[in-house]
Amino acid sequence: MDSSPPTGTYPTNPRLPLLTLPEARDAVRLLMALADDSSEGREARELAADVAGRLPSE
């Protein structure tokens, strides 16, 4: 069995975020629009809070 570490080639281009900051803010707004007292609404509110907590403050 080979005990050497795995090697590979990695792209040299900078990695892009999955969402831009404006897109993430829009997602938070949409999630808050879905928030209500249903179980899905509570989950939307919790996810919105989690995402909003990770966004940089202005």
Residue pairs with C-beta under 8 A, 6 or more apart in sequence:
19 27
21 55
21 56
24 51
24 55
25 55
27 48
27 51
28 48
28 51
28 52
28 55
31 44
31 45
31 47
31 48
31 51
32 44
32 45
32 48
34 40
34 41
34 44
35 41
35 42
35 44
35 45
35 48
